[in-house]
C-alpha cells in the first residue's frame, strides 16, 4: 500500500508541473484576397482603416501608419490590398490612389509600418512578401509594455525614436527578402502586438547589415502577403488548471493520512485469536 500511496501523490504533483506549461499551435494568416481578410466598416477605404483577418483564436487585426518625413510623428495611413499581393501602406502624402511603387509599405520620404494586433500572445515565426521593388529590407518590432499600446491611443503622435521608449522593442532586421517564406524572430519572443516596417535605421538601431546582406533606407518597397506564428494558448479545455491540481495534491495527502488512521484504528479493534 505504501507504494500505491506514494505513486498517487507523485502523480498529482506531476500533473501540476505539466499543466502549468503553455501549449503552442502554429497558424498562418494569409493576406491575399479575396475572402481571407475583410475591411472593417468603421473607416473603410480611407486613412485609419483596418482589416480583420481570420475569426479563429487568436484573431488578427491589421492597420497601417506612416511618419511623413524625418523627425515627424506617425499618423494613420491607408492599408491597401491593391492587386491581391498582400498589404501595402499609403501615406496621406502619397494619396489614396497611389500607384506602384508608392502603394507598397516603403521608406521613401516617410516610414510606413503595419501594425499586427492579435487577440492573444503569439510567437511570430515567418513572414512572406507578395511583392517588392528596388529593395526589400524589413524591420520587425514587438510590444513589451505593461499595458496595451492601443489602450489610450494608437501610434499617432509618436516619432520613430519615441516608439522605442514607449514599449516597443527591436526583434530583428531582415535584408533583401523575397516572395518565399522567411524565418524571423530567432529568439522566439512573444507578444500580442507586432510592427512590420520598411527598414528604418532609427528603429533598427542603425544596423548596417542583417543575415549577411547590407541594409539601406530610402529604396525599400514591399507588400506583406502572409505571416506564420505560434499561438501561445492555455492548457487544453477539460484539463485541470494548476491551482486545482494543487488542491488535488492536498486531497491525496489527506487521503493517505486518513487511510493510515483507519488502518491503525481497525487493527487495534480486532480481537486476538486464541492459541491452538
C-alpha positions as CSV (number, residue, x, y, z in Angstrom):
1,X,0.0,0.0,0.0
2,X,2.8,2.3,0.7
3,X,3.9,2.2,-2.9
4,X,0.4,3.0,-4.2
5,X,0.0,5.9,-1.9
6,X,3.3,7.5,-2.9
7,X,2.5,7.0,-6.5
8,X,-0.8,8.8,-6.1
9,X,0.9,11.8,-4.5
10,X,3.6,11.9,-7.1
11,X,1.1,11.8,-9.9
12,X,-0.7,14.7,-8.5
13,X,2.4,16.9,-8.5
14,X,3.4,15.7,-12.0
15,X,0.1,17.0,-13.1
16,X,0.8,20.4,-11.6
17,X,4.1,20.7,-13.5
18,X,2.6,19.6,-16.8
19,X,-0.5,21.8,-16.8
20,X,1.4,25.0,-15.9
21,X,3.3,25.0,-19.2
22,X,1.7,26.8,-22.2
23,X,0.9,25.0,-25.4
24,X,1.9,26.2,-28.9
25,X,-0.2,25.9,-32.1
26,X,1.3,27.0,-35.5
27,X,-1.1,29.2,-37.5
28,X,-0.8,31.0,-40.8
29,X,-2.5,34.3,-41.6
30,X,-2.5,35.0,-45.4
31,X,-3.5,38.4,-46.6
32,X,-4.1,37.7,-50.2
33,X,-7.6,38.4,-51.4
34,X,-10.4,37.6,-51.8
35,X,-12.1,36.3,-48.7
36,X,-9.2,36.0,-46.3
37,X,-9.3,39.4,-44.7
38,X,-12.3,41.8,-44.6
39,X,-12.0,45.6,-44.2
40,X,-13.8,46.8,-41.1
41,X,-16.7,49.1,-41.9
42,X,-15.9,51.8,-39.4
43,X,-13.4,53.7,-41.7
44,X,-13.3,51.6,-44.8
45,X,-11.4,52.9,-47.9
46,X,-9.9,55.8,-46.0
47,X,-6.9,56.7,-43.8
48,X,-7.1,54.9,-40.5
49,X,-8.9,51.8,-41.9
50,X,-8.2,48.3,-40.6
51,X,-8.7,44.7,-41.7
52,X,-10.0,41.7,-39.7
53,X,-8.1,38.5,-40.7
54,X,-9.5,35.2,-39.5
55,X,-12.1,34.5,-36.9
56,X,-10.1,32.0,-35.0
57,X,-8.3,32.2,-31.7
58,X,-6.4,34.4,-31.8
59,X,-7.9,36.7,-34.4
60,X,-5.8,39.3,-36.1
61,X,-6.4,43.0,-37.0
62,X,-4.1,44.8,-39.5
63,X,-3.7,48.5,-39.7
64,X,-1.2,51.0,-41.2
65,X,0.7,54.1,-40.1
66,X,3.2,56.4,-41.7
67,X,5.6,59.1,-40.4
68,X,5.7,61.7,-43.1
69,X,9.3,62.9,-43.2
70,X,12.3,62.7,-40.9
71,X,11.5,63.5,-37.3
72,X,7.8,63.7,-37.9
73,X,5.2,61.8,-36.0
74,X,3.2,58.8,-37.1
75,X,-0.3,59.4,-38.5
76,X,-2.9,56.9,-39.6
77,X,-2.4,55.6,-43.1
78,X,-4.4,53.7,-45.6
79,X,-3.8,49.9,-45.5
80,X,-4.4,48.6,-49.0
81,X,-4.6,45.1,-50.6
82,X,-4.1,46.5,-54.1
83,X,-3.6,43.8,-56.6
84,X,-4.1,40.8,-54.2
85,X,-0.4,40.6,-53.5
86,X,-0.6,41.5,-49.8
87,X,-0.9,44.6,-47.7
88,X,0.8,47.9,-48.6
89,X,0.6,51.3,-46.8
90,X,-0.3,54.6,-48.4
91,X,0.5,57.7,-46.5
92,X,-1.5,60.9,-46.8
93,X,1.3,62.5,-48.8
94,X,1.1,59.6,-51.3
95,X,-2.6,59.7,-51.6
96,X,-5.3,57.0,-51.6
97,X,-4.8,56.4,-55.3
98,X,-1.1,56.0,-55.2
99,X,0.3,53.5,-57.8
100,X,3.4,51.4,-57.9
101,X,5.7,51.5,-56.1
102,X,4.2,54.0,-53.6
103,X,1.2,51.7,-53.0
104,X,3.6,49.5,-51.0
105,X,4.9,49.7,-47.4
106,X,8.0,51.8,-48.1
107,X,10.6,54.1,-46.6
108,X,10.8,56.7,-49.4
109,X,10.2,60.1,-47.9
110,X,8.4,58.5,-44.9
111,X,8.4,55.3,-42.9
112,X,5.4,53.1,-43.4
113,X,4.5,50.4,-40.8
114,X,2.0,47.7,-40.5
115,X,0.5,47.0,-37.0
116,X,-0.4,43.4,-36.4
117,X,-2.8,43.2,-33.4
118,X,-3.6,39.7,-32.2
119,X,-6.2,39.0,-29.5
120,X,-3.7,36.9,-27.5
121,X,0.1,36.4,-27.4
122,X,1.9,34.8,-30.4
123,X,5.4,33.9,-31.4
124,X,5.9,35.3,-34.9
125,X,8.0,32.8,-36.8
126,X,7.9,33.6,-40.5
127,X,6.8,36.3,-43.0
128,X,6.3,36.3,-46.7
129,X,6.3,39.2,-49.2
130,X,3.9,39.1,-52.0
131,X,5.6,41.8,-54.0
132,X,8.7,44.1,-53.7
133,X,10.5,46.6,-55.8
134,X,14.1,48.1,-55.8
135,X,14.9,46.6,-52.4
136,X,13.2,44.7,-49.7
137,X,14.7,45.3,-46.2
138,X,12.3,44.9,-43.3
139,X,12.5,45.8,-39.6
140,X,10.4,43.9,-37.0
141,X,9.4,45.1,-33.5
142,X,7.2,43.7,-30.8
143,X,5.4,45.4,-28.0
144,X,6.7,44.7,-24.5
145,X,5.0,47.4,-22.4
146,X,2.8,46.6,-19.4
147,X,-0.4,48.0,-21.0
148,X,-1.9,47.7,-24.4
149,X,-0.3,50.2,-26.9
150,X,-3.9,50.9,-28.0
151,X,-5.4,51.4,-24.5
152,X,-5.4,55.2,-24.7
153,X,-4.3,55.9,-28.2
154,X,-2.6,54.3,-31.1
155,X,0.8,55.1,-32.7
156,X,-0.3,58.5,-33.8
157,X,1.8,61.4,-32.3
158,X,4.9,59.3,-31.8
159,X,8.1,59.7,-33.7
160,X,10.1,56.6,-34.8
161,X,12.6,57.2,-32.0
162,X,9.8,57.6,-29.4
163,X,8.4,54.1,-30.3
164,X,11.4,52.6,-28.7
165,X,10.8,54.4,-25.4
166,X,7.1,53.6,-25.4
167,X,7.1,49.9,-25.1
168,X,8.3,48.8,-28.5
169,X,11.5,46.6,-28.8
170,X,13.5,45.6,-31.8
171,X,13.2,41.9,-32.7
172,X,15.4,42.0,-35.8
173,X,16.3,43.3,-39.3
174,X,16.0,41.2,-42.4
175,X,17.7,42.1,-45.6
176,X,16.6,41.6,-49.2
177,X,13.6,39.3,-48.5
178,X,11.9,37.7,-51.5
179,X,8.4,36.2,-52.1
180,X,9.2,32.9,-50.3
181,X,8.6,32.3,-46.5
182,X,11.4,33.9,-44.5
183,X,12.3,32.9,-40.9
184,X,12.2,35.8,-38.4
185,X,12.4,36.1,-34.6
186,X,15.1,33.6,-33.9
187,X,14.8,34.2,-30.2
188,X,11.2,33.0,-30.1
189,X,10.0,36.2,-28.5
190,X,6.2,36.6,-28.0
191,X,3.7,39.5,-28.0
192,X,0.2,40.3,-28.9
193,X,1.3,43.4,-31.0
194,X,3.9,43.4,-33.7
195,X,5.2,46.2,-36.1
196,X,6.5,45.4,-39.5
197,X,8.3,48.3,-41.1
198,X,10.2,49.0,-44.3
199,X,13.8,49.3,-43.0
200,X,14.3,52.3,-40.8
201,X,17.8,53.0,-39.2
202,X,16.3,54.6,-36.1
203,X,14.0,51.7,-35.3
204,X,16.7,49.3,-36.3
205,X,19.4,50.7,-34.1
206,X,21.4,51.9,-37.1
207,X,22.3,48.4,-38.1
208,X,24.1,48.4,-41.4
209,X,23.6,44.7,-42.3
210,X,21.5,41.6,-41.5
211,X,21.6,38.0,-42.5
212,X,24.8,38.7,-44.5
213,X,23.2,41.4,-46.5
214,X,23.6,45.2,-46.5
215,X,20.6,47.3,-45.3
216,X,19.7,50.6,-46.8
217,X,16.9,53.1,-46.3
218,X,15.0,55.1,-48.9
219,X,14.6,52.4,-51.6
220,X,12.6,49.6,-49.9
221,X,9.1,48.9,-51.3
222,X,7.3,45.7,-50.0
223,X,3.9,44.2,-49.7
224,X,3.3,41.7,-46.9
225,X,1.4,38.6,-48.1
226,X,1.4,36.3,-45.0
227,X,2.8,35.7,-41.5
228,X,3.2,32.4,-39.6
229,X,3.0,32.4,-35.8
230,X,2.7,30.0,-32.9
231,X,-0.3,30.9,-30.8
232,X,0.5,30.7,-27.1
233,X,-2.5,29.0,-25.6
234,X,-3.7,28.0,-22.1
235,X,-3.9,24.3,-21.2
236,X,-6.5,22.3,-23.3
237,X,-10.2,22.6,-22.3
238,X,-11.1,19.8,-19.8
239,X,-7.7,19.8,-18.2
240,X,-7.5,20.9,-14.5
241,X,-5.6,24.2,-14.1
242,X,-2.7,24.5,-11.7
243,X,-4.5,25.8,-8.6
244,X,-7.0,22.9,-8.8
245,X,-4.1,20.4,-9.3
246,X,-2.5,21.7,-6.1
247,X,-5.8,21.2,-4.3
248,X,-6.0,17.6,-5.6
249,X,-2.5,17.0,-4.3
250,X,-3.6,18.2,-0.9
251,X,-6.6,15.9,-1.0
252,X,-4.3,13.0,-1.9
253,X,-2.1,13.7,1.0
254,X,-5.1,14.0,3.3
255,X,-6.4,10.6,2.0
256,X,-3.1,8.9,2.8
257,X,-3.2,10.2,6.4
258,X,-6.9,9.2,6.8
259,X,-6.2,5.8,5.4
260,X,-3.4,5.3,7.8
261,X,-5.5,6.3,10.8
262,X,-8.3,4.0,9.7
263,X,-5.9,1.1,9.3
264,X,-4.3,1.8,12.7
265,X,-7.7,2.0,14.4
266,X,-9.0,-1.1,12.8
267,X,-6.0,-3.2,13.8
268,X,-6.4,-2.1,17.4
269,X,-10.1,-3.2,17.5
270,X,-9.5,-6.7,16.1
271,X,-9.7,-9.5,18.8
272,X,-6.7,-11.6,19.3
273,X,-7.0,-15.3,18.1
274,X,-6.8,-17.9,20.9
275,X,-3.8,-20.0,20.8
276,X,-4.4,-23.5,19.5
